[in-house]
Amino acid sequence: MTVAPAAVAANVPQRRRALAHPSLIAGAVVFGAVLLAALLAPLIATHDPAAQNLGAALLPPSGEHLLGTDYLGRDVFSRLVYAARTDLRIGAVTVIVPFVAGTLLGSVAGYAGGRVDRLLGYLVDTVLAFPFYVLILAIVAMVGTGERGIYIAYALVGWVAYARVTRTATAVAVKRPWVHAARESGLSHRRVLLRHVLPNTLPQAVVFLFTDVVFVIAAVVTLSYLGLGIQPPTADWGSMIADGRPFLTTKWWLATAPGLAVVVTGVGLSLLADGLTDLWGER
């Protein structure tokens, strides 16, 4: 299949603009490294992450155990990379329903205006009246711990942010001349919204998606730290921090390693979001 010269020429400036944004490159490198470690966990893990050996508990970092062992003799490095798989997977899956629902609701409300827009505003204000983490904790406590509880809780709460972002962008877009021209040409409201307005407002929701994954991972880690999130023996950064907390003064690396993993992942995703904002802002 032959690629049209015009298509190749159009892609070249996009690549050059992407390379001109250090935050985008840095975010891709940092988050890419974390993602690669998660994907290759079965290959780079030196031990079974769930295997216990009480005779080798709380060993310091060494050639055999790169980050030592925890109080049950489990290899910390192996659990760290497998925990990356768990938390990144949950973070990615959790945001799907809020992203789709919030984007669609916000687009419809911003495009229709009037009563539909006011109704969405009331729903958003009602959800925002409660502190985010308190609401998540309450829902998880009611529906049950584990992944299922996390998915349900964030689906009920997380759509609000996407609806706000998309509603604002859509309300601005519908005032543009090209939207009025599309309406005057006889196109249906559905076609105008889906084919003309949404493609121009969706990038803002996608940028927020990267930031939202950071919040989800932080929420998952917090829930696991409190015993409401991922349940043993599954490796998770939050439970690893909780397990290492009693040994902070003597075996500080037990809690520091998963804590740094959370920070590095958050920094990588935040840099990606900033870089995409700059890149699409130029466009």
Rosetta silent file (secondary structure, phi, psi, omega in degrees, C-alpha in Angstrom):
SEQUENCE: MTVAPAAVAANVPQRRRALAHPSLIAGAVVFGAVLLAALLAPLIATHDPAAQNLGAALLPPSGEHLLGTDYLGRDVFSRLVYAARTDLRIGAVTVIVPFVAGTLLGSVAGYAGGRVDRLLGYLVDTVLAFPFYVLILAIVAMVGTGERGIYIAYALVGWVAYARVTRTATAVAVKRPWVHAARESGLSHRRVLLRHVLPNTLPQAVVFLFTDVVFVIAAVVTLSYLGLGIQPPTADWGSMIADGRPFLTTKWWLATAPGLAVVVTGVGLSLLADGLTDLWGER
SCORE:     score description
SCORE:     0.000 S_00000001
   1 L     0.000  129.565 -177.599    0.000    0.000    0.000 S_00000001
   2 L   -92.404  130.160  179.297    1.413    3.398   -1.058 S_00000001
   3 L   -87.389  130.946 -178.747    1.188    6.284    1.404 S_00000001
   4 L   -62.500  136.913  178.976    0.157    9.580   -0.159 S_00000001
   5 H   -56.148  -35.128 -179.489    2.941   12.217   -0.154 S_00000001
   6 H   -64.583  -37.643  179.642    0.515   14.737    1.350 S_00000001
   7 H   -67.336  -39.839  178.598   -0.183   12.433    4.302 S_00000001
   8 H   -65.188  -42.980  179.749    3.533   11.948    4.906 S_00000001
   9 H   -63.776  -33.331 -179.817    4.136   15.686    4.709 S_00000001
  10 H   -71.902  -31.428 -178.300    1.312   16.326    7.184 S_00000001
  11 H   -76.242  -28.404 -177.890    2.782   13.866    9.688 S_00000001
  12 H   -61.156  -50.359  177.394    6.263   15.402    9.617 S_00000001
  13 H   -60.186  -34.320  179.213    5.256   18.757   11.210 S_00000001
  14 H   -64.427  -42.052  178.486    3.265   16.865   13.854 S_00000001
  15 H   -64.387  -41.478 -179.315    6.330   14.818   14.792 S_00000001
  16 H   -65.617  -39.905  178.569    8.477   17.939   14.888 S_00000001
  17 H   -65.602  -38.429  179.026    5.967   19.762   17.100 S_00000001
  18 H   -64.227  -41.684 -179.884    5.827   16.768   19.453 S_00000001
  19 H   -69.847  -17.216 -179.556    9.623   16.668   19.716 S_00000001
  20 L   -82.086   -2.344 -178.166    9.626   20.393   20.490 S_00000001
  21 L  -111.736  101.144 -178.225    7.814   19.803   23.801 S_00000001
  22 H   -58.721  -36.254 -178.856   10.212   18.507   26.493 S_00000001
  23 H   -64.173  -37.414  179.000    7.381   17.742   28.898 S_00000001
  24 H   -66.375  -44.324  179.564    5.729   15.454   26.357 S_00000001
  25 H   -66.049  -45.087 -179.637    8.976   13.591   25.674 S_00000001
  26 H   -62.503  -43.149  178.902    9.869   13.363   29.369 S_00000001
  27 H   -62.789  -41.578  179.101    6.390   12.113   30.251 S_00000001
  28 H   -63.788  -39.309 -179.345    6.493    9.506   27.500 S_00000001
  29 H   -69.134  -47.330 -176.493    9.892    8.259   28.681 S_00000001
  30 H   -66.045  -52.531 -178.751    9.006    8.160   32.384 S_00000001
  31 H   -68.410  -34.460  177.810    5.578    6.610   32.024 S_00000001
  32 H   -61.020  -37.920  178.486    6.793    4.360   29.211 S_00000001
  33 H   -65.306  -42.577  178.013    9.432    2.911   31.540 S_00000001
  34 H   -64.328  -44.627  179.946    6.828    2.178   34.226 S_00000001
  35 H   -63.546  -40.845  179.465    4.446    0.668   31.665 S_00000001
  36 H   -64.220  -41.248  177.663    7.222   -1.453   30.166 S_00000001
  37 H   -62.252  -38.579  178.832    8.187   -2.764   33.606 S_00000001
  38 H   -66.720  -43.348 -178.824    4.552   -3.691   34.248 S_00000001
  39 H   -66.914  -34.653 -177.322    4.179   -5.469   30.903 S_00000001
  40 L   -97.012   16.457 -177.395    7.444   -7.362   31.345 S_00000001
  41 H   -52.454  -44.041  179.645    6.842   -8.223   34.999 S_00000001
  42 H   -63.787  -22.825 -177.903    6.892  -12.015   34.431 S_00000001
  43 H   -90.263  -35.116 -175.100   10.262  -11.662   32.705 S_00000001
  44 H   -97.003  -14.950  176.465   12.044   -9.211   34.999 S_00000001
  45 L   -67.742  133.298 -176.696   10.672  -10.407   38.350 S_00000001
  46 L   -88.742  -15.929 -178.835   13.293  -12.479   40.109 S_00000001
  47 L  -143.590  166.609  171.395   10.879  -14.374   42.394 S_00000001
  48 L   -67.018  122.458 -175.309    7.240  -15.357   42.711 S_00000001
  49 L   -65.471  -19.129 -179.558    5.613  -12.193   44.156 S_00000001
  50 L  -102.561   -4.548 -176.712    3.310  -14.234   46.408 S_00000001
  51 L   -72.516  127.523 -179.621    5.852  -16.817   47.589 S_00000001
  52 L  -102.654  144.433  176.338    6.476  -16.597   51.338 S_00000001
  53 L  -147.664   90.367 -175.777    9.659  -17.582   53.146 S_00000001
  54 H   -62.223  -23.177  177.726    9.528  -16.696   56.829 S_00000001
  55 H   -74.081  -13.706  179.786   13.111  -17.799   57.247 S_00000001
  56 H  -119.946   32.595 -177.705   14.205  -15.014   54.888 S_00000001
  57 L   -75.659  144.420  173.785   11.972  -12.237   56.243 S_00000001
  58 L    56.877   38.865  175.239   13.097   -8.591   56.308 S_00000001
  59 L   -78.039  146.124  178.180   16.347   -9.168   54.460 S_00000001
  60 L   -75.286  167.181  177.223   18.152   -6.047   53.221 S_00000001
  61 L   -56.335  138.910 -178.686   18.694   -5.367   49.498 S_00000001
  62 L  -155.178 -177.494  178.324   21.208   -7.776   47.955 S_00000001
  63 L   -65.325  -32.491  179.779   22.112   -9.474   44.698 S_00000001
  64 L   -80.583  -38.917  178.329   19.466  -12.136   45.298 S_00000001
  65 L  -122.307   99.860 -170.850   16.772   -9.725   46.510 S_00000001
  66 L   -59.075  -34.697  178.781   17.274   -6.368   44.786 S_00000001
  67 L  -120.062   22.258  178.606   14.993   -4.504   47.204 S_00000001
  68 L    78.209 -165.594  178.908   15.122   -6.968   50.073 S_00000001
  69 E  -128.387  157.628  179.909   12.200   -8.957   51.445 S_00000001
  70 L   -90.216 -169.373 -173.370    9.125   -7.998   53.458 S_00000001
  71 L   -69.471  -11.669  175.506    7.950   -9.349   56.815 S_00000001
  72 L  -104.798    7.341  178.876    6.675  -12.529   55.140 S_00000001
  73 L    80.001   14.036  178.670    9.872  -13.119   53.213 S_00000001
  74 L   -83.254  142.653 -177.938    8.399  -12.073   49.862 S_00000001
  75 E   -69.807  121.780 -174.661   10.709  -10.438   47.337 S_00000001
  76 H   -69.323  -41.200 -179.708    9.966   -6.691   47.308 S_00000001
  77 H   -62.000  -44.023  179.375   11.253   -6.023   43.774 S_00000001
  78 H   -63.269  -41.954  178.423    9.091   -8.772   42.288 S_00000001
  79 H   -66.708  -32.880 -178.943    6.058   -7.510   44.157 S_00000001
  80 H   -64.161  -46.228 -177.890    6.831   -3.955   43.018 S_00000001
  81 H   -73.761  -33.556  175.755    6.731   -4.748   39.291 S_00000001
  82 H   -71.591  -32.805  175.568    3.684   -6.977   39.635 S_00000001
  83 H   -64.875  -33.231  175.519    1.982   -4.236   41.660 S_00000001
  84 H   -60.661  -41.094  176.817    2.606   -1.905   38.709 S_00000001
  85 H   -59.885  -45.818 -177.640    0.583   -4.312   36.558 S_00000001
  86 H   -63.936  -51.657 -173.626   -2.247   -4.311   39.071 S_00000001
  87 H   -71.517  -38.032  177.948   -2.473   -0.573   39.677 S_00000001
  88 H   -68.391  -39.195  178.105   -1.996    0.503   36.059 S_00000001
  89 H   -63.573  -46.496  179.915   -4.591   -1.993   34.861 S_00000001
  90 H   -65.317  -40.358  178.691   -7.132   -0.860   37.425 S_00000001
  91 H   -60.545  -41.472 -179.018   -6.331    2.791   36.700 S_00000001
  92 H   -70.863  -44.140 -177.600   -6.900    2.302   32.964 S_00000001
  93 H   -69.542  -37.761 -174.820  -10.078    0.227   33.290 S_00000001
  94 H   -62.820  -35.278 -174.351  -11.604    2.428   35.990 S_00000001
  95 L   -82.963   -7.815 -174.990  -11.604    5.613   33.888 S_00000001
  96 H   -63.108  -53.593 -178.024  -13.313    4.075   30.829 S_00000001
  97 H   -64.280  -48.166  176.672  -16.929    4.368   32.022 S_00000001
  98 H   -59.557  -38.531  179.527  -16.547    7.853   33.568 S_00000001
  99 H   -62.616  -49.966 -178.091  -14.746    9.081   30.429 S_00000001
 100 H   -66.547  -49.073 -177.191  -17.429    7.832   28.028 S_00000001
 101 H   -66.007  -47.106 -178.297  -20.415    8.782   30.191 S_00000001
 102 H   -64.794  -40.227 -179.955  -19.081   12.172   31.271 S_00000001
 103 H   -65.313  -43.858  179.794  -17.975   13.156   27.767 S_00000001
 104 H   -66.525  -45.313  179.820  -21.328   12.252   26.224 S_00000001
 105 H   -63.496  -44.019  179.522  -23.372   13.941   28.965 S_00000001
 106 H   -65.419  -37.563  179.124  -21.246   17.070   28.885 S_00000001
 107 H   -66.340  -45.155 -179.999  -21.385   17.263   25.089 S_00000001
 108 H   -64.267  -43.528 -178.987  -25.170   16.912   24.986 S_00000001
 109 H   -66.440  -43.044  179.363  -25.679   19.455   27.775 S_00000001
 110 H   -67.111  -33.055 -179.879  -23.289   21.976   26.255 S_00000001
 111 H   -78.075  -43.039 -176.617  -24.839   21.609   22.822 S_00000001
 112 H   -77.319  -39.447 -177.234  -28.495   21.636   23.904 S_00000001
 113 L    66.923 -161.388  175.093  -28.232   24.255   26.655 S_00000001
 114 H    58.642 -135.830 -175.466  -31.417   25.292   28.487 S_00000001
 115 H   -64.897  -37.912 -179.885  -33.032   22.772   30.824 S_00000001
 116 H   -61.739  -43.178  179.786  -30.703   19.954   29.858 S_00000001
 117 H   -66.038  -41.494  179.470  -27.671   22.066   30.762 S_00000001
 118 H   -65.871  -39.553  179.364  -29.226   23.194   34.050 S_00000001
 119 H   -62.388  -44.335  177.482  -30.131   19.618   34.997 S_00000001
 120 H   -62.708  -39.029  178.591  -26.568   18.464   34.428 S_00000001
 121 H   -60.209  -40.570  177.612  -25.350   21.425   36.466 S_00000001
 122 H   -63.269  -43.426 -179.797  -27.545   20.357   39.403 S_00000001
 123 H   -64.176  -42.968  179.835  -26.219   16.779   39.245 S_00000001
 124 H   -63.438  -45.264 -179.866  -22.610   17.974   39.064 S_00000001
 125 H   -63.323  -35.438  179.656  -23.060   20.372   41.980 S_00000001
 126 H   -64.937  -45.023  179.807  -24.670   17.614   44.060 S_00000001
 127 H   -67.030  -41.081 -177.465  -21.731   15.254   43.546 S_00000001
 128 H   -72.344  -11.418  178.837  -19.167   17.997   44.096 S_00000001
 129 L   -68.836  -18.470  179.940  -20.806   18.941   47.389 S_00000001
 130 L  -105.724  141.729  175.256  -19.076   15.922   48.955 S_00000001
 131 L   -58.619  137.999 -171.994  -15.278   15.549   49.289 S_00000001
 132 H   -57.152  -56.107 -174.981  -14.018   13.236   46.551 S_00000001
 133 H   -67.571  -33.431  176.676  -12.106   10.705   48.662 S_00000001
 134 H   -63.496  -41.962  179.428  -14.749   10.647   51.389 S_00000001
 135 H   -65.883  -42.242  178.245  -17.381    9.809   48.780 S_00000001
 136 H   -62.275  -45.796  179.394  -15.203    7.081   47.241 S_00000001
 137 H   -60.456  -42.302 -178.714  -14.516    5.556   50.662 S_00000001
 138 H   -64.798  -42.756 -178.312  -18.214    5.588   51.546 S_00000001
 139 H   -67.841  -43.773  179.180  -19.274    3.906   48.302 S_00000001
 140 H   -62.186  -39.626  178.703  -16.557    1.246   48.503 S_00000001
 141 H   -63.078  -31.956 -179.102  -17.546    0.523   52.100 S_00000001
 142 H   -81.315  -43.710 -173.789  -21.154    0.010   50.967 S_00000001
 143 H   -89.287  -16.200  178.244  -20.650   -2.030   47.773 S_00000001
 144 L   118.809  153.375 -177.901  -17.660   -4.065   48.957 S_00000001
 145 L   -79.780  174.704  178.288  -13.880   -4.012   48.842 S_00000001
 146 L    92.602 -172.898 -176.340  -11.642   -5.051   45.976 S_00000001
 147 H   -61.723  -41.145 -177.512  -11.620   -4.167   42.282 S_00000001
 148 H   -58.806  -44.592  179.637  -15.394   -4.387   41.903 S_00000001
 149 H   -63.747  -37.947  179.202  -15.961   -1.788   44.599 S_00000001
 150 H   -65.339  -44.748  179.927  -13.374    0.540   43.044 S_00000001
 151 H   -60.803  -45.791 -178.315  -14.981    0.290   39.592 S_00000001
 152 H   -66.044  -45.217 -177.134  -18.468    0.989   40.916 S_00000001
 153 H   -61.558  -45.469 -176.767  -17.397    3.850   43.171 S_00000001
 154 H   -75.419  -28.966  175.860  -15.467    5.708   40.499 S_00000001
 155 H   -64.201  -34.355 -179.254  -18.128    5.123   37.848 S_00000001
 156 H   -78.430  -21.101 -173.773  -20.642    6.874   40.121 S_00000001
 157 H  -114.906  -39.382 -169.248  -18.340    9.802   40.906 S_00000001
 158 L   -68.321  -21.762 -177.329  -15.657   10.179   38.232 S_00000001
 159 H   -64.602  -21.854 -174.200  -17.932   11.156   35.322 S_00000001
 160 H   -59.885  -46.165 -176.903  -18.492   14.597   36.861 S_00000001
 161 H   -63.479  -42.109  178.485  -15.079   15.987   35.947 S_00000001
 162 H   -65.407  -38.738  179.184  -15.357   14.850   32.322 S_00000001
 163 H   -63.034  -40.921  179.199  -18.852   16.294   32.057 S_00000001
 164 H   -64.868  -46.445 -178.595  -17.633   19.686   33.297 S_00000001
 165 H   -62.431  -48.391 -175.842  -14.652   19.789   30.940 S_00000001
 166 H   -71.609  -37.026  179.813  -16.626   18.687   27.890 S_00000001
 167 H   -61.424  -45.056 -179.821  -19.678   20.812   28.657 S_00000001
 168 H   -63.688  -45.814 -179.814  -17.574   23.992   28.835 S_00000001
 169 H   -64.271  -38.061 -179.474  -15.674   23.194   25.625 S_00000001
 170 H   -70.135  -40.591  179.430  -18.903   22.327   23.791 S_00000001
 171 H   -60.932  -33.351  176.545  -20.696   25.477   24.943 S_00000001
 172 H   -74.498  -41.621 -175.948  -17.841   27.515   23.438 S_00000001
 173 H   -65.815  -37.028 -175.717  -17.704   25.468   20.236 S_00000001
 174 L   -67.552  -13.828  178.194  -21.417   25.767   19.400 S_00000001
 175 L   -89.184   -3.739 -178.541  -21.016   29.538   19.122 S_00000001
 176 L   -75.057  151.256 -177.828  -18.443   29.232   16.365 S_00000001
 177 H   -60.366  -35.878 -176.880  -19.434   30.191   12.775 S_00000001
 178 H   -68.223  -25.630  175.442  -18.696   26.751   11.367 S_00000001
 179 H   -72.780  -43.009  176.719  -21.257   25.182   13.711 S_00000001
 180 H   -62.022  -38.465  178.736  -23.913   27.673   12.596 S_00000001
 181 H   -64.701  -39.535  178.902  -22.980   26.948    8.978 S_00000001
 182 H   -65.370  -38.580  177.913  -23.375   23.208    9.574 S_00000001
 183 H   -66.744  -44.275 -178.091  -26.805   23.750   11.087 S_00000001
 184 H   -66.279  -23.573 -179.668  -27.924   26.050    8.277 S_00000001
 185 L   -76.876   -4.200  176.547  -26.844   23.481    5.700 S_00000001
 186 L    97.967    5.734  178.659  -29.562   21.144    6.964 S_00000001
 187 L   -70.243  146.362  179.260  -27.459   18.692    8.968 S_00000001
 188 L   -69.901  157.706  178.358  -29.181   17.036   11.927 S_00000001
 189 H   -60.361  -36.689  179.785  -28.226   18.041   15.468 S_00000001
 190 H   -62.610  -44.214 -179.048  -26.864   14.543   16.032 S_00000001
 191 H   -67.159  -41.456  179.463  -24.571   14.787   13.016 S_00000001
 192 H   -61.898  -42.921 -177.939  -23.390   18.273   13.934 S_00000001
 193 H   -68.029  -48.180 -173.617  -22.601   17.191   17.486 S_00000001
 194 H   -79.328  -34.991 -174.205  -20.884   13.892   16.683 S_00000001
 195 H   -96.399  -21.909 -174.366  -19.137   14.770   13.428 S_00000001
 196 H  -119.218  -44.078 -176.219  -18.262   18.427   13.899 S_00000001
 197 H   -82.973  -51.643 -174.357  -18.367   19.518   17.551 S_00000001
 198 H   -58.674  -43.672  178.391  -17.165   16.443   19.452 S_00000001
 199 H   -59.175  -24.705 -179.614  -13.926   15.922   17.458 S_00000001
 200 H   -89.562  -17.369  179.381  -12.929   19.494   18.373 S_00000001
 201 H  -105.080  -18.130 -176.820  -13.759   19.189   22.083 S_00000001
 202 H   -61.855  -37.387 -179.782  -12.649   15.594   22.689 S_00000001
 203 H   -54.386  -34.460  179.290   -8.901   16.416   22.980 S_00000001
 204 H   -66.078  -38.631  177.701   -9.552   18.328   26.212 S_00000001
 205 H   -68.857  -36.039  179.105  -11.269   15.286   27.722 S_00000001
 206 H   -66.241  -41.703  177.331   -8.408   13.040   26.543 S_00000001
 207 H   -60.562  -44.124  178.865   -5.838   15.319   28.187 S_00000001
 208 H   -65.146  -27.803  179.599   -7.810   15.207   31.419 S_00000001
 209 H   -57.343  -42.803 -179.774   -7.922   11.405   31.096 S_00000001
 210 H   -64.025  -42.432  177.841   -4.173   11.158   31.721 S_00000001
 211 H   -65.816  -36.314 -177.292   -4.450   13.335   34.814 S_00000001
 212 H   -67.119  -34.280  177.452   -7.460   11.373   35.997 S_00000001
 213 H   -59.846  -35.330  176.818   -5.550    8.092   35.874 S_00000001
 214 H   -61.451  -46.005  179.223   -3.174    9.635   38.422 S_00000001
 215 H   -62.830  -39.166  179.899   -6.107   10.373   40.745 S_00000001
 216 H   -64.605  -46.537  179.196   -7.459    6.850   40.274 S_00000001
 217 H   -61.062  -41.872  177.541   -4.106    5.240   41.093 S_00000001
 218 H   -61.949  -39.520  178.349   -3.813    7.480   44.153 S_00000001
 219 H   -66.379  -41.493  179.105   -7.333    6.445   45.198 S_00000001
 220 H   -63.335  -44.008  179.095   -6.534    2.754   44.678 S_00000001
 221 H   -62.771  -42.186  179.189   -3.333    3.080   46.701 S_00000001
 222 H   -63.493  -45.110  179.719   -5.201    4.893   49.473 S_00000001
 223 H   -63.346  -41.775  179.542   -7.964    2.286   49.594 S_00000001
 224 H   -66.846  -37.213  177.544   -5.446   -0.563   49.643 S_00000001
 225 H   -61.241  -35.651 -179.751   -3.479    1.170   52.390 S_00000001
 226 L   -87.372   -1.314  178.886   -6.677    1.295   54.453 S_00000001
 227 L    86.685   10.118 -178.429   -7.512   -2.328   53.663 S_00000001
 228 L  -105.862   -3.793 -175.643  -10.472   -1.485   51.381 S_00000001
 229 L  -100.413 -126.749 -179.016   -8.771   -1.874   48.025 S_00000001
 230 L   -66.729  131.566 -175.017   -6.863   -4.754   46.468 S_00000001
 231 L   -95.763  147.981  177.577   -6.908   -7.740   48.757 S_00000001
 232 L   -58.499  151.755    6.371   -3.962  -10.055   49.578 S_00000001
 233 L   -92.458   10.618 -179.169   -2.095  -11.890   48.188 S_00000001
 234 L   -60.913  132.392 -179.753   -2.314   -9.687   45.056 S_00000001
 235 L   -73.411  133.890 -178.348    0.622   -7.277   44.915 S_00000001
 236 L  -152.400  141.556 -177.458   -0.411   -3.618   45.128 S_00000001
 237 H   -60.741  -39.826 -178.578    1.531   -0.453   45.900 S_00000001
 238 H   -63.897  -45.653  179.466   -0.901    0.639   48.610 S_00000001
 239 H   -68.211  -31.979  177.260   -0.770   -2.642   50.527 S_00000001
 240 H   -66.660  -39.242  176.736    3.040   -2.675   50.163 S_00000001
 241 H   -64.196  -42.500  179.250    3.233    0.784   51.749 S_00000001
 242 H   -63.587  -40.909  179.454    0.946   -0.376   54.557 S_00000001
 243 H   -66.268  -32.493 -177.592    3.058   -3.518   55.129 S_00000001
 244 H   -87.728  -11.439 -177.090    6.258   -1.476   55.274 S_00000001
 245 H   -58.465  -42.220 -179.811    4.956    1.280   57.547 S_00000001
 246 H   -64.470  -14.165 -175.110    5.802   -0.505   60.851 S_00000001
 247 H  -113.655   23.147 -176.116    9.420   -0.808   59.704 S_00000001
 248 L   -59.706  -36.274 -176.250   10.043    2.748   58.514 S_00000001
 249 L   -81.051  -19.147 -176.937   12.810    3.408   61.026 S_00000001
 250 L  -116.500  -37.297 -179.712   14.694    0.155   60.408 S_00000001
 251 L  -126.569   63.979 -170.750   13.698   -1.095   56.914 S_00000001
 252 L   -61.235  -25.410 -175.999   12.770    2.187   55.234 S_00000001
 253 H   -70.242  -20.047 -178.837   12.980    0.794   51.693 S_00000001
 254 H   -62.092  -41.034  178.625    9.927   -1.430   52.209 S_00000001
 255 H   -93.785  -26.586 -177.055    7.554    1.546   52.114 S_00000001
 256 H   -69.152  -40.819 -176.614    9.805    3.910   50.145 S_00000001
 257 H   -60.811  -52.256  177.639   10.034    1.744   47.001 S_00000001
 258 H   -67.704  -31.910  176.676    6.272    1.519   46.325 S_00000001
 259 H   -62.969  -43.118  177.115    5.835    5.150   47.379 S_00000001
 260 H   -65.026  -35.269  178.557    8.415    6.254   44.809 S_00000001
 261 H   -62.074  -41.169  177.651    6.690    4.075   42.186 S_00000001
 262 H   -63.937  -44.528 -179.015    3.441    5.974   42.768 S_00000001
 263 H   -63.587  -46.909 -178.914    5.227    9.331   42.548 S_00000001
 264 H   -62.341  -42.549  178.435    7.142    8.441   39.367 S_00000001
 265 H   -62.645  -44.052  178.680    3.978    7.160   37.684 S_00000001
 266 H   -63.290  -40.944  178.693    2.075   10.316   38.635 S_00000001
 267 H   -64.199  -43.887  179.992    4.875   12.568   37.371 S_00000001
 268 H   -60.818  -46.294  179.666    5.040   10.701   34.056 S_00000001
 269 H   -67.565  -37.476  178.836    1.296   10.945   33.430 S_00000001
 270 H   -65.850  -41.521  177.182    1.194   14.610   34.499 S_00000001
 271 H   -64.379  -38.880  176.385    4.030   15.489   32.114 S_00000001
 272 H   -60.819  -45.229  179.383    2.218   13.672   29.317 S_00000001
 273 H   -61.986  -43.541  178.758   -0.949   15.662   29.999 S_00000001
 274 H   -63.401  -42.800 -179.837    0.974   18.956   30.035 S_00000001
 275 H   -64.953  -40.732  178.059    2.769   18.092   26.807 S_00000001
 276 H   -66.988  -36.263  177.322   -0.453   17.125   25.023 S_00000001
 277 H   -61.125  -45.466  178.842   -2.101   20.337   26.215 S_00000001
 278 H   -65.596  -43.414 -176.997    0.712   22.402   24.693 S_00000001
 279 H   -64.197  -49.515 -179.043    0.808   20.350   21.508 S_00000001
 280 H   -73.790  -24.401  175.301   -2.930   20.455   20.812 S_00000001
 281 H   -65.335  -36.781  176.503   -3.068   24.090   21.917 S_00000001
 282 H   -64.684  -38.881 -179.918   -0.709   24.951   19.069 S_00000001
 283 L   -64.722    0.000    0.000   -2.939   23.127   16.638 S_00000001
